[in-house]
Amino acid sequence: MIAGWELPERALITRDGRRLRLRSAAWPVDGRWSFRAALHQARDADAPFRDLLFRDLSLDDPSLTAGPSPATSLPLTAGIFHASRCGSTLIANMLGGIGGVQIADEPEALLDLMGPFWTPVPAGVRQDDLRLVLALLGRPMMPEARHFPEARHFPEARHFIVKFSCIGLDRLGELETAAPRMRKVFVMRDPLEVLVSNLRLRPGWSLSFHNPMRRAFSLGMRPTAAAGMDIETFIAAVLGRALSLAADRIAGAPAGWLLVDHAELPGAVIDRILPWLGIRPQPEEIAGMEREARLYSKGRGDRPAFVPDGDRKRREASAAEIALCERWMREPHDRLRRLWQTQTRPGTS
């Protein structure tokens, strides 16, 4: 049985088969996770500390396969997709300030299911697992859980939104089958700014470079084809592939997508994204979103004011980095730019 205070943390492939790791979402009301509070909770429950915070269940366990009932879980309203460092975190933070919105920010269990280790699992089984994890993330939970770092849950929520990683866009068809009502937002940015940002502060997914099979999956190549690549080229190629996959998908079914350029933020959240999703925030919620837009989007607690950094990143780019951007990212970005123009400036191409 899954408790109301548990959320899916990871989806794992082990010797025992497919497993789901569940994590306690019982955070203190002020949103600050307290190690001492967790120890007290473990003592009161007469349970080991780790067993209290995490537990693993087989994805074939009857208590999981039954899944949450549709009446207790929100369907996925929208997915926010991007090619990394494009403003998607700002969008998620702003949307998370609306009481009627429940948002999950790159939940690792979903990213696992769309990642390399699940490649051997049959597509139909992956789709069932995706439906299950989405249903678990879509459950309205107690107010004390709203500061869970990957998901903010509100009992009054009517819209469930997930921000995805740039990895796994080639599994988008399976996700659409599992969540047929999902609308899709793609956030784009000048590709050189994106590349410089990812090279200066390498993203978590760049660790796949060090595993030949994961590196090959991330690039859609055979392991031998990706063997001689350095990590800078790997990062540029992964970003370019994400852009290319998105451009192909959007060109094939443009009506289901909204494209947003980083230069339009933060105004596009209120002026374009919310109307397209049919979400109407209250005046005080809009004021809170505008306050959020003035802060640096990463991190929690006290954050500095946001300072635009696009010009600086372009100035910092070396000749080698510019060449990587042109080789791997420019063409798919230009295709996305043309698709964006058809949405924002009808009649142009």
HUURZI-V89716 format. One record per pair of residues at least 6 apart in sequence whose C-alpha atoms are under 8 Angstrom apart, sorted by sequence separation. I is the first residue (numbers start at 1). GAP is how many residues later the second one is. D is the distance in whole Angstrom. If there is no record, write none. Layout:
i=I gap=GAP d=D
i=I gap=GAP d=D
//
This chain:
i=12 gap=6 d=6
i=13 gap=6 d=6
i=27 gap=6 d=6
i=28 gap=6 d=7
i=42 gap=6 d=6
i=58 gap=6 d=8
i=59 gap=6 d=7
i=82 gap=6 d=7
i=95 gap=6 d=7
i=96 gap=6 d=7
i=112 gap=6 d=7
i=146 gap=6 d=4
i=147 gap=6 d=8
i=176 gap=6 d=7
i=208 gap=6 d=5
i=209 gap=6 d=5
i=216 gap=6 d=6
i=250 gap=6 d=8
i=274 gap=6 d=7
i=342 gap=6 d=6
i=11 gap=7 d=7
i=12 gap=7 d=5
i=27 gap=7 d=8
i=42 gap=7 d=5
i=57 gap=7 d=8
i=81 gap=7 d=8
i=96 gap=7 d=6
i=145 gap=7 d=7
i=146 gap=7 d=5
i=208 gap=7 d=5
i=216 gap=7 d=5
i=219 gap=7 d=8
i=250 gap=7 d=6
i=296 gap=7 d=6
i=341 gap=7 d=6
i=342 gap=7 d=6
i=11 gap=8 d=6
i=12 gap=8 d=6
i=80 gap=8 d=7
i=95 gap=8 d=8
i=118 gap=8 d=8
i=145 gap=8 d=7
i=146 gap=8 d=6
i=215 gap=8 d=7
i=260 gap=8 d=7
i=295 gap=8 d=6
i=296 gap=8 d=6
i=341 gap=8 d=6
i=11 gap=9 d=5
i=12 gap=9 d=7
i=216 gap=9 d=8
i=295 gap=9 d=6
i=296 gap=9 d=5
i=297 gap=9 d=8
i=10 gap=10 d=6
i=11 gap=10 d=6
i=39 gap=10 d=6
i=42 gap=10 d=6
i=143 gap=10 d=7
i=208 gap=10 d=8
i=213 gap=10 d=6
i=216 gap=10 d=6
i=295 gap=10 d=4
i=296 gap=10 d=4
i=339 gap=10 d=8
i=9 gap=11 d=7
i=10 gap=11 d=5
i=38 gap=11 d=7
i=92 gap=11 d=7
i=142 gap=11 d=7
i=143 gap=11 d=6
i=212 gap=11 d=6
i=215 gap=11 d=7
i=294 gap=11 d=6
i=295 gap=11 d=5
i=296 gap=11 d=8
i=338 gap=11 d=6
i=8 gap=12 d=7
i=9 gap=12 d=5
i=10 gap=12 d=7
i=141 gap=12 d=6
i=142 gap=12 d=7
i=143 gap=12 d=7
i=294 gap=12 d=6
i=8 gap=13 d=6
i=9 gap=13 d=5
i=92 gap=13 d=7
i=113 gap=13 d=7
i=140 gap=13 d=6
i=141 gap=13 d=6
i=142 gap=13 d=7
i=293 gap=13 d=8
i=8 gap=14 d=5
i=9 gap=14 d=6
i=137 gap=14 d=8
i=139 gap=14 d=8
i=140 gap=14 d=6
i=141 gap=14 d=6
i=212 gap=14 d=8
i=7 gap=15 d=5
i=8 gap=15 d=6
i=140 gap=15 d=5
i=212 gap=15 d=7
i=219 gap=15 d=8
i=258 gap=15 d=8
i=6 gap=16 d=6
i=7 gap=16 d=5
i=89 gap=16 d=8
i=113 gap=16 d=8
i=140 gap=16 d=8
i=270 gap=16 d=8
i=6 gap=17 d=5
i=7 gap=17 d=6
i=113 gap=17 d=7
i=140 gap=17 d=7
i=6 gap=18 d=5
i=7 gap=18 d=6
i=219 gap=18 d=7
i=258 gap=18 d=8
i=5 gap=19 d=6
i=6 gap=19 d=6
i=219 gap=19 d=6
i=5 gap=20 d=5
i=6 gap=20 d=8
i=110 gap=20 d=7
i=218 gap=20 d=6
i=5 gap=21 d=6
i=138 gap=22 d=6
i=209 gap=22 d=7
i=219 gap=22 d=7
i=110 gap=23 d=7
i=109 gap=24 d=7
i=110 gap=24 d=8
i=206 gap=25 d=8
i=209 gap=25 d=7
i=266 gap=27 d=6
i=24 gap=28 d=7
i=206 gap=28 d=8
i=24 gap=29 d=5
i=206 gap=29 d=7
i=23 gap=30 d=5
i=24 gap=30 d=6
i=23 gap=31 d=5
i=22 gap=32 d=5
i=23 gap=32 d=7
i=21 gap=33 d=7
i=22 gap=33 d=5
i=104 gap=33 d=7
i=199 gap=33 d=7
i=21 gap=34 d=6
i=22 gap=34 d=6
i=21 gap=35 d=4
i=22 gap=35 d=8
i=20 gap=36 d=6
i=21 gap=36 d=6
i=102 gap=36 d=8
i=199 gap=36 d=8
i=19 gap=37 d=6
i=20 gap=37 d=5
i=198 gap=37 d=7
i=19 gap=38 d=6
i=20 gap=38 d=6
i=102 gap=38 d=8
i=167 gap=38 d=8
i=19 gap=39 d=4
i=20 gap=39 d=6
i=18 gap=40 d=6
i=19 gap=40 d=5
i=195 gap=40 d=8
i=17 gap=41 d=7
i=18 gap=41 d=6
i=195 gap=41 d=6
i=18 gap=42 d=8
i=107 gap=43 d=6
i=105 gap=44 d=8
i=106 gap=44 d=7
i=107 gap=44 d=7
i=195 gap=44 d=8
i=105 gap=45 d=5
i=130 gap=45 d=7
i=104 gap=46 d=5
i=105 gap=46 d=6
i=104 gap=47 d=4
i=127 gap=47 d=6
i=131 gap=47 d=5
i=103 gap=48 d=6
i=104 gap=48 d=6
i=126 gap=48 d=8
i=127 gap=48 d=7
i=130 gap=48 d=6
i=131 gap=48 d=7
i=102 gap=49 d=7
i=103 gap=49 d=6
i=102 gap=50 d=6
i=103 gap=50 d=7
i=127 gap=50 d=7
i=128 gap=50 d=7
i=168 gap=50 d=8
i=102 gap=51 d=5
i=123 gap=51 d=7
i=127 gap=51 d=6
i=167 gap=51 d=7
i=102 gap=52 d=6
i=115 gap=52 d=7
i=101 gap=53 d=8
i=111 gap=53 d=7
i=114 gap=53 d=8
i=115 gap=53 d=6
i=100 gap=54 d=7
i=111 gap=54 d=7
i=114 gap=54 d=5
i=99 gap=55 d=7
i=102 gap=55 d=6
i=107 gap=55 d=8
i=114 gap=55 d=8
i=96 gap=56 d=7
i=100 gap=56 d=6
i=101 gap=56 d=5
i=102 gap=56 d=8
i=106 gap=56 d=7
i=111 gap=56 d=8
i=99 gap=57 d=7
i=100 gap=57 d=4
i=101 gap=57 d=6
i=102 gap=57 d=6
i=103 gap=57 d=6
i=104 gap=57 d=6
i=105 gap=57 d=6
i=106 gap=57 d=5
i=107 gap=57 d=8
i=111 gap=57 d=7
i=114 gap=57 d=6
i=76 gap=58 d=7
i=99 gap=58 d=6
i=100 gap=58 d=5
i=101 gap=58 d=5
i=102 gap=58 d=5
i=103 gap=58 d=5
i=104 gap=58 d=5
i=105 gap=58 d=5
i=106 gap=58 d=5
i=75 gap=59 d=8
i=100 gap=59 d=6
i=101 gap=59 d=6
i=102 gap=59 d=6
i=103 gap=59 d=6
i=104 gap=59 d=6
i=105 gap=59 d=7
i=106 gap=59 d=6
i=75 gap=60 d=7
i=101 gap=60 d=7
i=103 gap=60 d=8
i=186 gap=60 d=8
i=2 gap=61 d=7
i=74 gap=61 d=7
i=1 gap=62 d=5
i=2 gap=62 d=8
i=73 gap=62 d=6
i=76 gap=62 d=7
i=1 gap=63 d=8
i=73 gap=63 d=7
i=75 gap=63 d=7
i=68 gap=64 d=8
i=74 gap=64 d=5
i=67 gap=65 d=6
i=70 gap=65 d=8
i=73 gap=65 d=5
i=74 gap=65 d=6
i=73 gap=66 d=4
i=74 gap=66 d=8
i=65 gap=67 d=8
i=68 gap=67 d=6
i=72 gap=67 d=6
i=73 gap=67 d=7
i=64 gap=68 d=8
i=67 gap=68 d=7
i=68 gap=68 d=7
i=72 gap=68 d=7
i=67 gap=69 d=8
i=59 gap=70 d=7
i=68 gap=71 d=8
i=92 gap=71 d=7
i=186 gap=71 d=7
i=188 gap=71 d=7
i=184 gap=72 d=6
i=185 gap=72 d=6
i=186 gap=72 d=6
i=187 gap=72 d=6
i=188 gap=72 d=6
i=189 gap=72 d=6
i=190 gap=72 d=8
i=166 gap=73 d=8
i=169 gap=73 d=7
i=183 gap=73 d=6
i=184 gap=73 d=5
i=185 gap=73 d=5
i=186 gap=73 d=5
i=187 gap=73 d=5
i=188 gap=73 d=5
i=189 gap=73 d=5
i=183 gap=74 d=7
i=184 gap=74 d=6
i=185 gap=74 d=6
i=186 gap=74 d=6
i=187 gap=74 d=6
i=188 gap=74 d=6
i=189 gap=74 d=7
i=88 gap=75 d=7
i=167 gap=75 d=7
i=170 gap=75 d=7
i=185 gap=75 d=7
i=187 gap=75 d=7
i=166 gap=76 d=6
i=169 gap=76 d=6
i=169 gap=77 d=7
i=261 gap=79 d=8
i=259 gap=80 d=8
i=260 gap=80 d=7
i=80 gap=81 d=8
i=84 gap=81 d=7
i=259 gap=81 d=6
i=77 gap=82 d=6
i=78 gap=82 d=7
i=79 gap=82 d=6
i=80 gap=82 d=6
i=81 gap=82 d=6
i=82 gap=82 d=8
i=83 gap=82 d=8
i=84 gap=82 d=6
i=76 gap=83 d=7
i=77 gap=83 d=5
i=78 gap=83 d=5
i=79 gap=83 d=5
i=80 gap=83 d=5
i=81 gap=83 d=6
i=82 gap=83 d=7
i=83 gap=83 d=5
i=74 gap=84 d=7
i=75 gap=84 d=8
i=76 gap=84 d=5
i=77 gap=84 d=6
i=78 gap=84 d=7
i=79 gap=84 d=6
i=80 gap=84 d=6
i=81 gap=84 d=7
i=82 gap=84 d=6
i=259 gap=84 d=8
i=74 gap=85 d=7
i=75 gap=85 d=7
i=76 gap=85 d=6
i=79 gap=85 d=7
i=81 gap=85 d=7
i=247 gap=85 d=6
i=258 gap=85 d=8
i=74 gap=86 d=6
i=76 gap=86 d=8
i=243 gap=86 d=7
i=247 gap=86 d=8
i=241 gap=87 d=8
i=185 gap=88 d=8
i=236 gap=88 d=6
i=240 gap=88 d=5
i=241 gap=88 d=8
i=244 gap=88 d=5
i=247 gap=88 d=6
i=251 gap=88 d=7
i=20 gap=89 d=8
i=236 gap=89 d=7
i=239 gap=89 d=8
i=240 gap=89 d=4
i=243 gap=89 d=6
i=244 gap=89 d=8
i=247 gap=89 d=5
i=250 gap=89 d=8
i=239 gap=90 d=7
i=240 gap=90 d=8
i=243 gap=90 d=6
i=246 gap=90 d=8
i=233 gap=91 d=7
i=237 gap=91 d=5
i=236 gap=92 d=6
i=237 gap=92 d=7
i=240 gap=92 d=7
i=236 gap=93 d=7
i=243 gap=93 d=8
i=183 gap=94 d=8
i=11 gap=97 d=8
i=116 gap=97 d=8
i=117 gap=97 d=8
i=9 gap=98 d=7
i=10 gap=98 d=6
i=11 gap=98 d=5
i=116 gap=98 d=6
i=9 gap=99 d=6
i=10 gap=99 d=4
i=11 gap=99 d=7
i=88 gap=99 d=6
i=9 gap=100 d=5
i=10 gap=100 d=8
i=12 gap=100 d=7
i=87 gap=100 d=7
i=8 gap=101 d=6
i=11 gap=101 d=6
i=86 gap=101 d=6
i=116 gap=101 d=6
i=10 gap=102 d=7
i=11 gap=102 d=6
i=86 gap=102 d=6
i=116 gap=102 d=7
i=76 gap=103 d=6
i=78 gap=103 d=8
i=79 gap=103 d=7
i=81 gap=103 d=7
i=86 gap=103 d=5
i=13 gap=104 d=7
i=75 gap=104 d=7
i=77 gap=104 d=6
i=78 gap=104 d=5
i=79 gap=104 d=6
i=80 gap=104 d=6
i=81 gap=104 d=6
i=82 gap=104 d=5
i=83 gap=104 d=7
i=13 gap=105 d=7
i=76 gap=105 d=7
i=77 gap=105 d=5
i=78 gap=105 d=4
i=79 gap=105 d=5
i=80 gap=105 d=5
i=81 gap=105 d=5
i=82 gap=105 d=5
i=83 gap=105 d=7
i=75 gap=106 d=7
i=76 gap=106 d=5
i=77 gap=106 d=6
i=78 gap=106 d=5
i=79 gap=106 d=6
i=80 gap=106 d=6
i=81 gap=106 d=6
i=82 gap=106 d=6
i=78 gap=107 d=7
i=80 gap=107 d=8
i=86 gap=108 d=7
i=85 gap=109 d=6
i=84 gap=110 d=7
i=83 gap=111 d=8
i=85 gap=112 d=7
i=31 gap=113 d=8
i=85 gap=113 d=7
i=29 gap=114 d=8
i=84 gap=114 d=8
i=29 gap=115 d=5
i=31 gap=115 d=8
i=32 gap=115 d=8
i=28 gap=116 d=6
i=29 gap=116 d=8
i=31 gap=116 d=5
i=197 gap=116 d=7
i=27 gap=117 d=6
i=28 gap=117 d=8
i=31 gap=117 d=8
i=193 gap=117 d=6
i=196 gap=117 d=6
i=26 gap=118 d=6
i=27 gap=118 d=6
i=196 gap=118 d=8
i=26 gap=119 d=6
i=25 gap=120 d=5
i=27 gap=120 d=7
i=193 gap=120 d=5
i=196 gap=120 d=8
i=27 gap=121 d=7
i=192 gap=121 d=8
i=193 gap=121 d=6
i=196 gap=121 d=6
i=192 gap=122 d=7
i=25 gap=123 d=6
i=8 gap=125 d=7
i=192 gap=125 d=8
i=196 gap=125 d=7
i=195 gap=126 d=8
i=8 gap=128 d=7
i=7 gap=129 d=7
i=8 gap=129 d=7
i=192 gap=129 d=8
i=7 gap=130 d=6
i=192 gap=130 d=7
i=195 gap=130 d=7
i=192 gap=133 d=6
i=191 gap=134 d=7
i=5 gap=136 d=7
i=4 gap=137 d=6
i=5 gap=137 d=7
i=4 gap=138 d=8
i=191 gap=138 d=6
i=191 gap=139 d=7
i=5 gap=140 d=7
i=191 gap=142 d=7
i=190 gap=143 d=8
i=188 gap=145 d=8
i=188 gap=148 d=8
i=84 gap=155 d=8
i=83 gap=156 d=6
i=83 gap=159 d=6
i=82 gap=160 d=8
i=83 gap=160 d=6
i=87 gap=175 d=6
i=91 gap=175 d=8
i=94 gap=175 d=8
i=86 gap=176 d=6
i=90 gap=176 d=8
i=87 gap=178 d=8
i=91 gap=178 d=7
i=100 gap=181 d=8
i=98 gap=183 d=6
i=99 gap=186 d=8
i=98 gap=187 d=6
i=97 gap=188 d=6
i=97 gap=191 d=7
i=97 gap=192 d=6
i=94 gap=194 d=8
i=95 gap=194 d=7
i=94 gap=195 d=5
i=94 gap=196 d=8
i=94 gap=198 d=6
i=78 gap=199 d=8
i=93 gap=199 d=7
i=94 gap=199 d=7
i=77 gap=200 d=8
i=90 gap=202 d=8
i=90 gap=203 d=7
i=93 gap=204 d=7
i=90 gap=207 d=5
i=89 gap=208 d=6
i=89 gap=209 d=7
//
